[in-house]
Amino acid sequence: MPRRWRMRAPESIHDVNMTPLIDVSLVLVVILMVATPMAFQSSIGVQRAAQAGKAAIAAVKAERVEITIVSADSVYVNRTAVPRASMSLLLKPLIQLSPSKTVIVRCADQVPHGTFVEILDEAKQCGAANIAVVGG
């Protein structure tokens, strides 16, 4: 009788490797331990939104001066149209009356870069302590 060779299946590991599962679980525990105290600490005071919001907007608008550059010859100072040549005459007293001396500058897309920089320099010469440039 011929001998038959039996093919033996290679021995394999049938146990589940728990190491990756334990590693991921421990990382999640550490993340939760760090994040949980931050979720419960809040320094934001909640007030009546309608009253507090209106008062805050009015206070901020009173503290700052807004300049909108429409073209090389035309600007708006606090939503009042002003010729570019006489802008500093209106701007200087407004900045001096402002407690924070903050100037917000908006510029149209078609305005030349040189005009924009000149207006920033002029605001600084009129006494602006902080100048913020806003897009749009």
C-alpha positions in Angstrom: 0.0 0.0 0.0 1.2 3.4 -0.9 1.9 5.7 1.9 -0.1 8.8 2.1 1.4 11.9 3.3 -0.9 13.9 5.3 -0.6 17.7 5.0 -0.4 19.1 8.4 -1.8 22.5 9.0 0.8 25.0 10.3 0.4 25.7 13.9 -1.1 29.1 14.5 -1.9 31.2 17.5 -5.5 31.2 18.4 -5.4 33.6 21.3 -6.6 37.2 20.9 -3.9 39.8 21.2 -5.2 42.2 23.9 -2.2 44.6 24.0 -3.5 47.1 21.3 -7.0 47.2 22.9 -5.5 47.9 26.3 -3.2 50.6 24.9 -6.1 52.4 23.2 -8.2 52.1 26.3 -5.5 53.6 28.5 -4.9 56.5 26.1 -8.7 57.3 26.2 -8.7 57.2 30.0 -5.8 59.7 30.1 -7.5 62.0 27.6 -10.8 61.9 29.6 -9.0 62.5 32.8 -7.4 65.7 31.4 -10.4 66.9 29.5 -13.1 66.4 32.2 -11.9 69.2 34.6 -11.8 71.6 31.7 -15.4 70.9 30.8 -16.6 71.8 34.2 -14.6 74.9 34.7 -16.1 77.9 32.9 -15.2 81.5 33.5 -18.0 82.8 31.3 -20.7 84.7 33.2 -24.2 84.3 31.9 -26.4 87.3 32.1 -29.6 88.2 30.4 -28.5 88.1 26.8 -30.8 90.9 25.4 -29.8 93.5 28.0 -26.2 92.6 28.3 -25.7 92.3 24.6 -27.2 95.7 23.8 -25.2 97.4 26.5 -22.0 95.8 25.4 -22.5 96.7 21.7 -23.3 100.3 22.6 -20.2 100.5 24.9 -17.9 99.1 22.3 -19.2 101.3 19.5 -18.7 104.4 21.7 -15.1 103.4 22.5 -13.9 103.0 18.9 -13.7 105.0 15.7 -14.6 103.2 12.4 -13.0 104.2 9.1 -14.4 102.6 5.9 -12.3 103.4 2.8 -14.6 103.4 -0.2 -12.2 104.8 -2.8 -8.9 106.8 -3.0 -10.9 110.1 -2.5 -13.8 109.0 -0.3 -13.9 107.5 3.2 -16.6 107.0 5.9 -15.7 107.9 9.5 -18.3 106.4 11.9 -20.6 105.9 8.9 -20.4 109.6 7.9 -19.2 110.3 4.4 -16.0 112.5 4.5 -13.8 113.7 1.7 -10.3 112.1 2.0 -8.6 115.5 2.2 -10.5 116.5 5.4 -10.5 113.2 7.1 -7.9 114.1 9.8 -10.0 117.2 10.8 -12.8 114.9 11.9 -10.7 112.0 13.0 -8.5 113.7 15.5 -11.3 114.9 17.9 -13.0 111.5 17.7 -9.9 109.7 18.6 -9.2 112.1 21.5 -12.7 111.5 22.9 -12.4 107.8 22.6 -11.2 106.1 25.9 -9.5 103.2 24.2 -8.3 105.2 21.2 -9.1 102.2 19.0 -9.6 102.6 15.2 -11.2 100.0 13.1 -10.3 100.2 9.3 -12.3 98.5 6.5 -11.1 98.8 2.9 -12.8 98.1 -0.4 -11.0 95.8 -2.8 -10.5 98.4 -5.5 -8.6 100.9 -3.2 -4.9 101.2 -4.0 -2.5 99.8 -1.4 -0.8 103.2 -1.1 -4.0 104.9 -0.1 -4.8 102.3 2.5 -1.3 102.7 4.1 -1.6 106.5 4.0 -4.9 106.3 5.9 -3.4 104.0 8.5 -0.5 106.4 9.0 -2.9 109.3 9.3 -4.9 107.5 11.9 -1.7 106.8 13.9 -0.7 110.5 13.6 -4.1 111.6 14.9 -3.5 109.7 18.1 -4.8 106.1 17.5 -3.3 103.7 20.0 -4.7 100.5 18.4 -5.5 100.0 14.8 -7.5 97.0 13.6 -7.9 96.1 10.0 -11.2 94.3 9.2 -11.9 92.5 5.9 -15.0 93.2 3.9 
